[in-house]
Amino acid sequence: MRSQDYDRLYLSPPHLGRHEMNYVHKAIEDNWVAPAGPNITGFEADICAAVGVPYAVALNSGTAAIHLGLILLGVGPGDEVLCPSFTFVATANPIVYLGATPVFVDSEAETWNICPERLREAIVDRIAKGRKPKALILVHLYGMPARLPEILALATEFDIPILEDAAEALGSEWEQQPLGSFGRVGVFSFNGNKILTTSGGGALVTYDRALADKARFLATQAKDDAPYYQHSETGYNYRLSNILAGIGRGQMELLPERVKRRRQIFDWYREHLAAVPGLTVALAPEPAGSRANRWLTTILLASPDPDNAAPAPTPEAVRLHLETRNIESRPLWKPLHLQPLFAAAPMYGGAVCEDLFARGLCLPSGTAMGDGELRRVKEALTVALS
Ligand SMILES: *Cc1c(COP(=O)(O)O)cnc(C)c1O
């Protein structure tokens, strides 16, 4: 680590435990450095146990998992796929890889996830235009469960399959059922900044054995069952390595502990920032039935007050002030319908996610932080907002 970074507070750095090295060590000792191997099988079993689904396929990124998931749902050139605008670009990029078009939908104000009313409007309108959406990507942003009952009912009513992008939501629950287990296909990410990490990695989960087999087949170059290299379909090189899966096994042992600590950090901020003027700790409280993993704690600054002459600080001014104290913070995801990349894509609503983007900021939320570091963030925020 570079010396000037010694006391830098990062947003969500990797946090390794005690056992990752044992699994990695064993893989090297046994010469299992190839992609396939016992850590892959073990990691997949750990994911199945944590998420409550029978099949998991370990992949080299969450983006790869979304890409394969969309292929499993039959998405192809010319299709349309429903997607929240308020999410990371990796949710929507695989739609474009397949020659399909994203149809973006606004958020609702409480969970920040896809709004069921706007979603209904979008579905009805696309069907009226003769373009029934082929799939819906459902995202649980920052680990907060989306409006599952309403959205599952819409998916059933219109017979549209769900790909659940639970990249940020490992360990979150709705009515005690783990997120990632509600769609035809579920997706997780083990990227370096997520609640658990393999440095880079992802997984696809499903109840359907045929879909899991197909995902494995596509992820390993789609090699036909023949003694030579024969291929009838386009495949990908998307499998996770046995070494990285070893890190994943060590990390999976820590999931309950890590969720508990993220939730404590959120509670700390909520309690200690309550008195800071001009600031709301957002995503509080959880709607009934939800248990969020609180992957990142996010704040919203007060809306500009037309009766107050002094302009309210912007999230960017706050971010720059935290930066002077070597504290990393980040804007919320910039809505995808505002991205030059997606300028031509249809969008339903937009005011809610545009307001969230204009007022929000993500705070350091890494599980290795202690209360002293949390106090540092609080002091910096108090100065920035006074
Ligand atoms: C991180 C993330 C992804 C992509 O996962 P990678 O493993 O980085 O490819 C997809 N969707 C969301 C919502 C994410 O936060």
Ligand as a Chemical Component Dictionary entry (heavy atoms), coordinates in Angstrom:
data_LIG
# 
_chem_comp.id                   LIG 
_chem_comp.type                 NON-POLYMER 
_chem_comp.pdbx_formal_charge   0 
_chem_comp.three_letter_code    LIG 
# 
loop_
_chem_comp_atom.comp_id 
_chem_comp_atom.atom_id 
_chem_comp_atom.alt_atom_id 
_chem_comp_atom.type_symbol 
_chem_comp_atom.charge 
_chem_comp_atom.model_Cartn_x 
_chem_comp_atom.model_Cartn_y 
_chem_comp_atom.model_Cartn_z 
_chem_comp_atom.pdbx_ordinal 
LIG C1 C1 C 0 -21.417 -4.747 -9.658  1  
LIG C2 C2 C 0 -22.693 -4.796 -10.408 2  
LIG C3 C3 C 0 -22.833 -5.550 -11.581 3  
LIG C4 C4 C 0 -21.684 -6.171 -12.314 4  
LIG O1 O1 O 0 -20.932 -7.061 -11.622 5  
LIG P1 P1 P 0 -19.388 -7.314 -12.060 6  
LIG O2 O2 O 0 -19.019 -8.507 -11.249 7  
LIG O3 O3 O 0 -18.628 -6.078 -11.668 8  
LIG O4 O4 O 0 -19.350 -7.562 -13.517 9  
LIG C5 C5 C 0 -24.089 -5.634 -12.158 10 
LIG N1 N1 N 0 -25.140 -5.010 -11.632 11 
LIG C6 C6 C 0 -25.047 -4.250 -10.532 12 
LIG C7 C7 C 0 -26.284 -3.605 -10.000 13 
LIG C8 C8 C 0 -23.817 -4.094 -9.888  14 
LIG O5 O5 O 0 -23.716 -3.313 -8.805  15 
# 
loop_
_chem_comp_bond.comp_id 
_chem_comp_bond.atom_id_1 
_chem_comp_bond.atom_id_2 
_chem_comp_bond.value_order 
_chem_comp_bond.pdbx_ordinal 
LIG C1 C2 SING 1  
LIG C2 C3 SING 2  
LIG C2 C8 DOUB 3  
LIG C3 C4 SING 4  
LIG C3 C5 DOUB 5  
LIG C4 O1 SING 6  
LIG O1 P1 SING 7  
LIG P1 O2 DOUB 8  
LIG P1 O3 SING 9  
LIG P1 O4 SING 10 
LIG C5 N1 SING 11 
LIG N1 C6 DOUB 12 
LIG C6 C7 SING 13 
LIG C6 C8 SING 14 
LIG C8 O5 SING 15 
# 
